[in-house]
Amino acid sequence: MTAPASTGFVVAVEFIVKREFADQFHAAIIENAATSLRDEPDCETFDVCRDPKRPERIYLYEVYGSEADFDFHLKAPHFVSFDQTVRDWVAEKRVETFERVSSAKKEAR
């Protein structure tokens, strides 16, 4: 059986933010996500999720056309600025990458 072809490069990031910076971080990551989607043609998805019981725990689900597109994101001025701004607000950060092999979305009603 042949492996399915890749349909995107997925980045999953979990942040544990220092509690006193949770609201500031949340605003900054929402702005970063919106700018990524607007300014990076191959940033397809940038979901920002927050744990309702632990607002200092943030989870990102990002999809890029390729790994090279994600590398472009990491060098984009808006990301570099975001990273420098939030660096001291973050207690823990875990990044995982995946190859997307399938994507299904519910049809609009």
C-alpha distances in whole Angstrom, upper triangle without the diagonal:
4,7,9,12,15,18,21,22,23,26,28,31,34,37,40,43,47,48,51,49,46,48,48,45,43,45,44,40,41,43,40,37,39,40,36,35,38,39,35,33,30,30,29,29,32,32,35,35,38,39,41,43,43,43,43,39,37,34,32,29,28,26,26,25,24,25,28,29,29,31,33,34,35,38,39,43,42,40,42,45,43,42,45,47,45,44,47,46,43,43,39,36,33,30,26,24,20,18,18,14,16,20,22,25,28,30,33,36
4,6,9,12,15,18,19,21,24,26,29,32,35,38,41,45,47,49,47,44,46,46,42,41,43,42,38,38,40,37,35,36,37,33,32,35,35,32,30,26,27,26,27,29,30,33,34,37,37,40,42,42,42,42,38,36,32,30,27,26,23,23,21,20,22,24,25,26,28,30,31,32,35,36,39,39,37,39,42,40,39,43,44,42,42,45,44,41,42,38,35,31,28,24,21,18,15,15,12,14,18,20,24,27,28,32,35
4,6,9,12,14,16,17,20,22,25,28,32,35,38,41,43,46,43,41,42,42,39,38,39,38,34,35,36,34,31,33,34,30,29,32,32,29,27,24,24,23,23,26,27,30,30,33,34,37,38,38,38,38,34,32,28,26,23,22,20,20,18,17,19,21,22,23,25,27,28,29,31,32,36,36,33,35,38,37,35,39,41,39,38,41,41,37,38,34,31,27,24,21,18,14,11,12,9,11,15,18,21,24,26,30,33
4,6,9,12,14,15,19,21,24,27,31,34,36,40,42,44,41,39,40,40,37,35,37,36,32,32,34,31,28,30,31,28,26,29,30,26,24,21,21,20,21,23,24,27,28,31,32,35,37,37,37,36,33,30,27,24,21,20,17,17,16,15,17,20,20,21,23,25,26,27,30,31,34,34,31,34,37,35,34,38,39,37,37,40,39,36,37,34,30,27,24,20,17,13,10,9,6,8,12,14,18,21,23,26,29
4,6,9,12,14,17,20,23,27,30,33,36,39,41,43,41,38,39,39,36,34,36,34,31,31,32,29,27,28,29,25,24,27,27,23,21,18,19,17,19,22,23,26,28,31,32,35,37,37,36,36,33,30,26,24,20,19,15,15,13,12,14,17,17,18,21,22,23,25,27,28,31,31,29,31,34,33,32,36,37,36,36,39,38,35,36,33,29,26,23,20,16,13,9,8,6,9,12,15,18,22,23,26,29
4,6,8,10,14,16,20,23,26,30,32,36,38,40,37,35,36,35,32,31,32,31,27,27,28,26,23,25,25,22,21,24,23,20,18,15,15,14,16,18,20,23,25,28,29,32,35,34,33,33,29,27,23,20,17,15,12,11,9,9,11,14,14,15,17,19,19,21,23,24,28,27,25,28,31,29,28,32,33,32,32,35,35,32,33,30,26,23,20,16,13,10,6,6,5,8,10,14,17,20,22,25,28
4,7,9,13,16,19,23,26,29,31,35,36,39,36,33,34,34,30,29,30,29,25,25,26,24,21,22,23,19,18,21,21,17,15,12,13,11,13,16,17,21,23,26,28,31,33,33,32,32,28,25,22,19,15,13,9,9,7,9,11,14,13,14,17,18,18,20,23,23,26,26,24,27,29,28,27,31,32,31,31,35,34,31,33,30,26,23,20,17,14,11,7,5,5,7,8,11,14,18,19,22,25
4,6,10,13,16,20,23,26,28,32,33,35,32,30,31,30,27,26,27,25,22,22,23,20,17,19,20,16,15,18,18,15,13,10,10,9,10,13,15,18,20,24,26,29,31,30,29,29,26,22,19,16,12,10,6,6,5,6,8,11,10,10,13,15,14,17,19,19,23,22,20,23,25,24,24,27,28,27,28,31,30,28,29,26,23,20,16,14,11,9,6,5,7,9,9,13,15,19,20,22,26
4,7,10,13,17,20,23,25,29,31,33,30,28,29,28,25,24,25,23,20,21,22,19,16,19,19,15,15,18,18,14,14,10,10,10,10,12,14,17,19,22,24,27,29,28,27,26,23,20,17,14,11,8,6,5,6,5,6,9,8,8,11,13,12,14,17,17,21,20,18,20,23,21,21,24,26,24,24,28,27,24,26,23,19,17,13,11,7,6,5,6,9,11,12,15,17,21,23,25,28
4,7,10,13,16,20,22,26,27,30,27,25,26,25,22,21,23,21,17,18,20,17,14,17,18,14,14,18,18,15,15,12,10,10,9,10,11,14,15,18,20,24,26,24,23,23,20,17,13,10,7,6,5,6,9,9,8,12,11,9,12,14,13,14,17,18,21,20,17,20,22,20,19,23,24,22,22,25,24,22,23,20,16,14,10,8,6,5,6,6,10,11,11,15,16,20,22,24,27
4,6,10,13,17,19,22,24,26,23,21,23,22,19,18,20,18,15,16,18,15,13,16,17,13,14,18,18,15,16,13,11,11,10,9,11,12,14,16,18,22,23,22,21,20,17,14,10,8,6,5,6,8,11,11,9,12,11,8,11,13,11,12,15,16,19,18,14,17,19,17,16,20,21,19,19,22,21,18,19,16,13,10,7,6,5,6,9,10,14,15,15,17,19,22,24,26,29
4,7,10,14,16,20,21,24,21,19,21,21,17,16,19,17,14,15,18,15,13,17,18,15,16,20,20,18,19,16,14,14,11,10,10,10,11,13,15,18,20,18,18,17,13,11,7,6,5,6,9,11,15,14,13,16,15,12,14,17,14,14,18,18,21,19,16,18,20,17,16,20,20,18,18,20,19,16,17,14,11,8,6,5,6,8,11,12,15,16,15,18,19,22,25,26,29
4,7,10,12,16,18,20,18,16,18,18,14,14,16,15,12,14,16,14,13,16,17,15,17,20,20,19,21,18,15,16,13,11,10,10,10,12,13,17,18,16,15,13,11,8,6,5,7,8,12,14,17,17,15,18,16,13,15,17,14,13,17,18,19,18,14,16,18,15,13,17,17,14,14,17,15,12,13,10,7,6,5,6,9,11,15,15,19,20,19,21,22,24,27,28,31
4,7,10,13,15,18,15,13,16,16,13,13,16,15,12,14,17,15,14,18,20,18,19,23,23,22,24,22,18,19,16,13,12,10,9,10,11,14,15,13,12,10,7,6,5,6,9,12,15,17,21,21,19,21,20,17,18,20,17,16,20,20,22,20,16,18,19,16,14,17,17,14,14,16,14,10,11,8,6,5,7,9,12,14,18,18,22,22,21,23,23,26,29,29,32
4,6,10,12,14,12,10,13,13,10,11,14,13,11,14,16,14,15,18,19,18,20,23,23,22,25,23,20,21,18,15,13,11,10,10,11,14,14,11,10,8,6,5,6,8,12,14,17,20,23,23,21,23,22,18,19,21,18,17,20,20,21,18,15,17,17,14,12,15,14,11,11,12,10,7,8,6,5,7,9,12,15,18,21,22,25,26,25,26,26,28,31,32,34
4,7,9,12,10,9,12,13,10,11,15,14,13,16,18,17,18,21,22,21,23,26,27,26,29,27,24,25,21,18,16,13,12,10,10,13,13,9,9,6,5,6,9,12,15,17,21,23,27,27,25,27,26,22,23,25,22,20,23,23,24,21,18,19,19,16,14,16,15,12,12,12,9,6,6,5,6,9,12,15,18,21,24,25,29,29,28,29,29,31,34,34,36
4,6,8,7,6,10,10,7,9,13,12,12,14,17,16,17,20,21,21,23,25,26,26,29,28,24,25,22,19,17,14,13,11,12,14,14,10,9,5,6,8,11,13,17,19,23,25,28,28,26,28,26,23,24,25,22,20,23,23,22,20,17,18,17,14,13,14,13,9,10,9,6,4,5,7,9,12,14,18,21,24,27,28,31,31,30,31,31,33,35,35,37
4,6,6,6,10,10,9,12,14,14,14,17,19,19,20,23,24,24,26,28,29,29,32,31,28,29,26,22,21,17,16,14,14,16,15,11,10,7,9,11,15,17,21,23,26,28,32,32,30,31,30,26,27,28,25,23,25,25,24,22,20,20,19,16,15,15,14,10,11,9,6,6,6,9,11,15,18,21,24,27,31,31,35,35,34,35,34,36,39,38,40
4,5,5,8,10,10,11,14,15,15,17,19,20,21,23,25,25,27,29,30,31,34,33,29,30,27,23,21,17,16,13,13,14,13,9,8,6,9,12,15,18,22,24,28,30,34,34,32,34,32,28,29,30,27,25,28,28,27,24,22,23,21,18,18,18,16,13,14,12,9,9,9,12,14,17,20,23,26,29,32,33,36,36,34,35,34,36,38,38,39
4,6,8,9,10,12,13,14,16,18,19,20,22,24,25,26,28,29,30,31,34,34,30,31,28,25,23,19,18,15,16,16,16,12,11,9,12,14,18,20,24,26,29,31,35,35,34,35,33,30,30,31,28,26,28,27,26,23,22,22,20,18,18,17,15,12,14,11,8,10,11,14,17,20,23,26,29,32,35,35,39,39,37,38,36,38,40,39,41
4,6,5,6,8,10,10,12,14,15,16,18,20,21,22,24,26,26,27,30,30,27,28,25,21,20,16,16,14,15,16,16,13,10,8,11,12,16,17,21,23,26,28,32,32,30,31,29,26,27,27,24,22,24,24,22,20,18,19,17,14,14,14,11,9,11,9,6,8,10,13,15,18,20,23,26,29,32,32,36,36,34,35,34,35,38,37,39
4,6,5,6,9,10,11,12,14,15,16,18,20,21,23,24,25,26,29,29,25,26,23,19,17,13,13,10,11,12,13,10,7,5,8,9,13,15,18,20,24,26,30,31,29,30,28,25,26,27,23,22,25,24,23,20,18,20,18,14,15,16,13,10,13,12,8,9,11,13,14,17,19,22,24,27,30,30,33,33,31,32,31,32,34,33,35
4,5,5,6,9,10,11,13,14,16,17,19,20,22,23,24,25,28,28,25,26,22,19,17,13,13,11,13,13,14,12,8,8,11,11,14,16,19,21,25,27,30,31,30,31,29,26,27,27,24,23,25,24,23,19,19,20,18,15,16,17,14,12,15,14,11,12,14,16,17,20,21,24,26,29,31,31,34,34,32,32,30,31,33,32,34
4,5,5,6,9,10,11,12,14,16,17,18,20,21,22,24,27,27,24,25,22,18,17,14,15,13,16,16,18,15,11,10,13,12,15,16,20,21,24,26,29,30,29,30,27,24,25,25,22,21,22,21,19,16,16,17,14,11,13,14,10,9,12,12,9,11,14,16,16,20,21,24,26,29,31,31,35,34,32,33,31,33,35,33,36
4,5,5,6,9,10,10,12,14,15,16,18,20,21,21,25,24,21,22,19,16,15,11,12,11,14,15,16,14,10,9,10,9,12,13,16,17,21,23,26,27,25,26,24,21,22,22,19,18,20,19,18,15,13,15,13,9,11,12,9,7,10,10,7,9,12,13,13,16,17,20,22,25,28,28,31,31,29,30,29,31,33,32,34
4,5,5,6,9,10,11,12,14,15,17,18,20,21,24,23,20,20,17,14,12,9,9,8,11,13,15,12,9,9,10,8,11,11,15,16,20,22,25,26,25,27,24,21,23,23,19,19,21,20,19,16,15,17,15,12,13,15,12,10,13,14,11,11,14,15,14,17,18,20,22,24,27,26,30,29,27,28,26,27,29,28,31
4,6,5,6,9,10,11,12,14,16,17,18,20,23,23,20,21,18,14,13,11,12,12,15,16,18,16,12,12,14,12,14,14,17,17,21,22,26,27,26,27,24,22,23,23,19,19,21,19,18,14,14,16,14,11,13,15,12,11,14,15,13,14,17,18,17,20,20,23,24,26,29,28,31,31,28,29,27,28,30,29,31
4,5,5,6,9,10,11,12,14,15,16,17,21,21,18,19,17,14,14,11,13,13,17,18,20,18,14,13,14,12,14,13,16,16,19,20,24,25,24,24,21,19,20,20,16,16,17,15,14,11,10,12,10,7,10,11,9,8,12,13,11,12,16,17,16,18,18,21,22,25,27,27,30,30,28,29,28,29,31,30,32
4,5,5,6,9,10,10,12,14,15,16,19,18,15,16,14,10,10,7,10,11,14,16,19,16,13,12,12,9,10,9,12,12,16,17,21,22,21,22,19,16,18,18,14,14,16,14,14,11,10,12,11,8,10,12,10,9,12,14,12,12,15,15,14,15,15,18,19,21,23,23,27,26,24,26,24,26,28,27,30
4,5,5,6,9,10,11,12,14,15,18,18,15,15,13,9,9,7,10,11,15,16,19,17,14,14,14,11,12,10,12,13,16,17,21,22,22,23,20,18,20,19,15,16,18,16,16,12,12,15,14,11,13,16,14,13,16,18,15,16,19,19,17,18,18,20,20,22,24,23,27,26,23,24,22,24,25,24,27
4,5,5,6,9,10,11,12,14,17,18,14,16,14,11,12,10,13,15,19,20,23,21,17,17,17,14,15,13,15,14,17,18,21,23,22,22,19,17,19,18,14,15,17,14,13,9,10,13,11,9,12,14,12,12,16,18,16,17,20,20,19,20,20,22,22,24,26,25,28,28,25,26,25,26,27,26,29
4,6,5,6,9,10,10,11,15,15,12,14,12,9,11,10,13,15,19,21,23,21,18,17,17,14,14,11,13,12,14,15,18,19,19,19,16,14,15,14,11,11,13,11,10,7,7,10,9,7,10,12,11,11,14,17,15,16,19,19,16,18,17,19,19,21,23,22,26,26,24,25,24,26,28,27,30
4,5,5,6,9,10,10,13,13,9,11,9,6,7,8,11,14,17,20,22,21,18,17,17,13,12,9,10,9,11,13,16,17,17,18,15,13,15,14,11,12,14,12,13,10,9,13,13,10,12,15,15,14,16,19,18,17,20,19,17,18,16,17,17,19,20,20,23,23,20,22,20,22,24,23,26
4,5,5,6,9,10,12,13,10,11,10,8,10,10,14,16,20,21,25,23,20,20,20,16,15,13,13,12,14,14,17,19,20,20,16,15,18,16,13,15,16,13,14,10,11,15,14,12,15,18,17,16,19,22,20,20,24,23,21,21,20,21,21,22,23,22,25,24,21,22,21,22,23,22,25
4,5,5,6,8,11,12,10,12,12,10,12,13,17,19,23,25,27,26,22,22,22,18,18,15,15,13,14,14,17,18,19,18,15,14,16,13,10,13,13,10,10,7,9,12,12,11,14,16,15,16,19,22,20,21,24,24,21,22,20,22,21,23,23,23,26,26,23,25,23,25,26,25,28
4,5,5,5,8,9,7,9,9,8,11,12,16,19,22,24,27,25,23,22,21,17,16,13,13,10,11,10,13,15,15,15,11,10,12,10,7,10,11,9,10,8,8,12,12,11,13,16,16,16,18,22,21,20,24,22,19,20,17,19,18,19,20,19,22,22,20,22,21,24,25,24,28
4,6,6,7,8,6,7,7,7,10,12,16,19,23,25,28,26,24,24,22,18,17,13,13,10,10,10,12,15,16,16,12,12,15,13,10,13,15,12,14,11,12,15,16,15,17,20,20,20,22,25,24,23,26,25,22,22,19,20,19,19,19,18,21,21,18,20,18,21,21,21,24
4,6,7,10,9,10,11,11,14,15,19,22,26,27,30,29,26,26,25,21,20,17,16,14,14,13,15,17,19,18,14,15,17,14,12,15,15,12,13,11,13,16,16,15,18,21,20,21,23,26,25,25,29,28,25,25,23,23,22,23,23,22,25,24,21,23,21,23,23,22,26
4,6,9,8,11,13,12,16,17,21,24,27,29,32,31,28,27,26,23,21,18,18,14,14,13,14,16,17,16,12,13,14,11,10,13,12,9,10,9,11,14,14,15,17,19,19,20,22,26,25,25,28,27,24,25,22,23,22,23,23,22,25,25,23,25,24,26,26,26,29
4,6,5,9,11,11,15,17,20,24,27,29,32,30,28,27,26,22,20,17,16,12,11,9,10,12,13,12,8,10,11,8,7,11,11,9,11,11,11,14,15,15,17,19,20,21,22,26,25,25,28,26,23,23,20,20,19,19,19,19,22,22,20,22,22,25,25,25,29
4,6,8,11,12,16,19,22,25,29,31,34,33,30,30,28,24,22,19,17,13,12,9,9,12,14,12,9,11,13,10,10,14,14,12,15,14,15,18,19,19,20,23,24,24,26,29,29,28,31,29,26,25,22,22,19,20,19,18,20,20,19,21,20,23,23,23,27
4,6,9,11,15,18,21,24,27,30,33,31,29,29,27,23,20,17,15,11,8,6,5,8,10,10,6,8,11,9,9,13,14,13,16,15,15,18,20,19,20,23,24,24,25,29,28,27,30,27,24,23,19,19,16,16,15,14,17,17,16,18,19,22,22,23,27
4,6,7,11,14,17,21,24,26,29,28,25,25,23,19,17,13,11,8,6,5,7,9,11,11,7,8,11,10,8,12,13,12,15,14,13,16,18,17,17,21,22,21,22,26,25,24,26,24,21,20,17,17,14,15,14,14,17,17,15,17,17,20,21,22,25
4,7,10,13,16,20,23,25,28,27,25,26,23,20,17,13,11,8,5,6,7,10,13,14,10,11,14,13,12,15,17,16,18,17,16,19,21,19,20,24,24,23,25,28,27,25,28,26,22,21,18,17,15,15,14,12,15,14,12,14,13,17,18,18,22
4,6,10,13,16,19,22,25,24,22,22,20,16,13,10,7,5,5,7,10,12,14,16,12,12,15,15,13,15,18,16,19,17,15,19,20,18,19,23,23,21,23,26,24,23,25,23,20,19,16,16,14,14,14,12,15,14,12,13,12,15,17,17,21
4,7,10,13,17,19,22,21,19,19,17,13,10,7,6,4,7,9,12,14,15,16,13,12,15,15,12,14,17,15,17,14,13,17,17,15,16,20,19,18,20,23,21,19,22,20,17,16,14,15,14,15,16,14,18,17,15,16,15,18,19,20,23
4,6,10,13,15,18,18,16,16,14,10,8,6,5,6,9,12,15,17,18,20,17,15,18,18,15,17,20,18,20,17,15,19,19,16,17,21,20,18,20,23,20,19,21,19,16,16,14,15,15,15,17,15,18,17,15,16,14,17,19,19,22
4,7,10,13,16,14,12,13,11,7,6,5,7,9,12,15,19,20,20,22,19,16,19,20,16,17,20,19,20,16,15,18,18,15,16,19,18,15,18,20,17,16,18,17,14,15,14,15,16,17,19,18,22,21,18,19,18,19,22,21,24
4,7,9,12,11,10,11,9,6,5,6,8,11,14,18,21,23,22,24,22,19,22,23,19,20,23,22,23,20,18,21,21,17,18,21,20,17,19,20,17,16,17,16,14,15,15,16,17,18,21,19,22,21,19,19,18,20,22,22,24
4,6,9,8,6,8,6,5,6,9,11,15,18,21,25,26,25,27,25,22,25,26,22,22,25,24,25,21,20,22,22,18,18,21,19,16,18,19,16,14,15,15,14,15,16,17,19,21,24,23,26,25,22,23,22,23,25,25,27
4,5,5,5,8,6,6,8,11,14,17,21,24,27,28,27,30,28,25,27,28,25,25,28,27,28,25,23,25,25,21,21,24,22,19,20,21,17,15,16,15,15,15,17,18,21,22,25,24,27,26,24,24,23,24,27,27,28
4,6,6,9,9,10,12,15,17,20,23,27,30,31,31,33,31,28,31,32,28,28,31,30,31,27,26,28,27,23,24,26,24,21,23,23,19,18,18,18,18,19,21,22,24,25,28,27,30,28,26,26,24,25,27,27,28
4,6,9,9,11,13,17,19,23,26,29,33,34,33,35,33,30,33,34,30,30,33,32,33,29,27,30,29,25,25,27,25,22,23,23,19,18,17,17,18,19,22,23,26,27,30,29,32,31,29,29,27,28,31,30,32
4,5,6,9,11,15,18,21,25,28,32,32,31,33,31,28,30,31,28,27,30,30,30,27,25,26,26,22,22,24,22,18,20,19,15,14,14,14,15,17,19,21,24,26,29,28,31,31,29,29,28,29,32,32,33
4,5,7,10,14,17,20,23,26,30,31,30,32,30,26,28,29,26,25,28,27,27,24,22,24,23,19,19,21,19,16,18,17,13,13,13,14,15,17,19,21,24,25,28,28,31,30,28,29,27,28,31,30,32
4,6,10,13,17,19,23,26,29,30,28,30,28,25,26,28,24,23,26,25,25,22,20,22,21,17,17,18,16,13,14,14,10,9,10,10,12,14,16,19,22,24,28,28,31,31,29,30,29,30,33,33,34
4,7,10,14,17,20,23,27,27,25,28,26,23,24,26,22,22,25,25,25,22,20,21,21,17,17,19,18,14,15,15,12,10,10,9,10,11,14,16,19,21,24,24,27,27,26,27,26,28,31,30,33
4,7,10,13,17,20,23,24,22,25,23,19,21,23,19,19,22,21,22,19,17,19,19,15,15,18,16,13,14,15,12,10,12,10,10,11,12,14,17,19,22,21,25,25,23,24,23,25,28,28,30
4,7,10,14,17,20,21,20,22,20,17,19,21,18,17,21,21,22,19,17,19,20,16,15,19,18,15,16,18,15,13,14,12,10,10,10,11,13,15,18,18,21,21,19,21,20,22,25,25,28
4,6,10,13,17,17,16,19,17,14,16,17,14,15,18,18,19,17,14,17,18,14,14,18,17,15,16,19,16,14,16,14,11,10,9,10,11,13,16,15,19,19,17,19,18,21,23,24,27
4,7,10,14,15,14,17,15,12,16,17,14,15,19,18,20,18,15,19,20,17,17,21,21,18,19,22,20,18,19,17,14,12,10,10,10,11,13,12,15,15,13,15,15,18,21,21,25
4,7,10,11,12,14,11,9,13,13,11,12,16,15,18,16,13,17,18,16,16,20,20,18,19,23,21,19,21,19,15,14,11,11,9,10,12,11,14,15,13,15,15,19,21,22,25
4,7,8,10,12,9,8,12,13,11,13,16,16,19,17,15,19,21,19,19,22,23,22,23,26,25,22,24,22,18,16,13,12,10,9,9,8,12,12,11,13,14,18,19,21,24
4,5,7,9,6,6,10,10,9,12,14,14,17,16,15,18,20,19,19,22,23,22,23,27,26,24,26,24,20,18,15,14,11,11,10,10,13,14,13,16,17,20,22,23,27
4,7,8,6,8,11,11,11,14,16,16,19,19,18,20,23,22,22,25,27,26,27,30,30,28,30,27,23,21,18,16,13,12,10,10,12,13,13,16,17,21,22,23,27
4,5,5,7,9,10,11,13,15,16,19,19,17,20,23,22,21,25,26,26,26,29,29,27,29,26,22,20,16,15,11,11,9,10,12,14,15,18,20,24,25,27,31
4,5,5,6,9,10,11,13,14,18,18,16,18,21,20,19,22,24,24,23,27,27,25,26,23,20,18,14,12,9,10,9,11,14,17,17,21,23,26,28,30,33
4,5,5,6,9,10,11,12,16,17,15,17,20,20,19,22,24,24,24,27,28,26,28,25,22,20,16,16,13,14,13,15,17,20,20,23,25,28,30,31,35
4,5,5,6,9,10,11,14,15,13,15,18,18,18,21,23,22,23,26,26,25,27,25,21,20,16,16,13,14,13,14,17,19,18,22,22,26,27,28,32
4,5,5,6,9,10,13,13,11,13,16,15,15,18,20,19,19,23,23,21,23,21,17,16,13,12,10,12,12,14,17,19,18,22,22,26,27,28,32
4,5,5,7,9,12,13,11,12,15,15,14,17,19,19,19,23,23,21,24,21,18,17,14,14,12,14,15,17,20,22,22,25,26,30,31,32,36
4,5,5,6,10,11,10,11,14,15,14,17,19,20,20,23,24,23,25,24,20,20,17,17,15,17,17,18,22,23,23,26,26,30,31,31,35
4,5,5,9,9,7,9,12,12,12,15,16,16,17,21,21,20,23,21,18,17,14,16,14,16,17,18,21,22,22,24,25,28,29,29,33
4,6,8,9,6,7,10,10,9,12,14,14,14,18,19,17,20,18,15,15,13,15,14,17,18,19,23,25,24,27,27,30,32,32,36
4,6,8,7,6,10,11,11,12,15,16,16,19,21,20,23,21,19,19,17,18,17,20,21,22,26,27,27,30,30,33,34,35,38
4,6,5,6,9,10,11,12,14,16,16,20,21,20,24,23,20,20,18,20,19,21,22,23,26,27,26,29,29,32,33,33,36
4,5,5,6,9,10,11,12,14,15,19,19,20,23,23,21,22,20,22,22,24,25,26,30,31,29,32,31,34,35,35,38
4,6,5,6,9,10,11,12,14,17,17,18,22,21,19,20,19,21,21,24,25,25,29,29,28,30,29,31,32,32,35
4,5,5,6,9,10,11,12,15,15,15,19,18,16,17,15,18,18,20,22,23,27,27,26,28,28,31,32,32,35
4,6,5,6,9,10,11,14,15,15,19,18,16,18,16,19,19,23,24,26,29,30,29,32,31,34,36,35,39
4,5,5,6,9,10,13,14,15,18,19,17,19,19,22,22,25,27,28,32,33,31,33,33,35,36,36,39
4,5,5,6,8,11,11,12,16,16,14,17,16,19,20,23,25,26,30,30,29,31,30,32,34,33,36
4,5,5,6,9,10,10,13,14,12,14,14,17,18,22,24,25,29,30,29,31,31,33,35,35,38
4,6,5,8,10,11,14,15,14,17,17,21,22,25,28,29,33,34,33,35,35,37,39,39,42
4,6,8,8,10,14,15,15,18,18,22,23,27,29,30,34,35,33,35,34,36,38,37,40
4,6,5,7,10,12,11,15,16,19,21,25,27,28,32,33,31,33,32,35,37,36,39
4,6,6,9,10,10,13,15,18,21,24,27,28,32,33,32,34,34,36,39,39,41
4,6,8,10,12,15,17,21,24,27,30,32,35,36,35,37,37,39,41,41,44
4,7,9,11,15,17,20,23,26,29,30,34,35,33,35,34,36,39,38,41
4,6,7,11,13,17,20,23,27,28,31,32,31,33,32,35,37,37,40
4,7,11,14,17,21,24,27,29,32,33,32,34,34,36,39,39,41
4,7,10,14,17,20,24,25,29,30,29,31,31,34,37,37,40
4,7,10,13,17,20,22,25,27,26,28,29,31,34,35,38
4,7,10,14,17,19,22,24,23,26,27,29,32,33,36
4,7,10,14,16,19,21,21,23,25,28,30,32,35
4,7,11,13,16,18,18,21,23,26,29,30,33
4,7,10,13,15,16,19,21,24,27,29,32
4,6,9,12,13,16,19,22,25,27,30
4,6,9,11,15,18,21,24,26,29
4,6,7,11,14,17,20,22,26
4,7,10,14,17,20,23,26
4,7,10,14,16,19,22
4,7,10,13,15,19
4,7,9,12,15
4,6,9,12
4,6,9
4,6
4
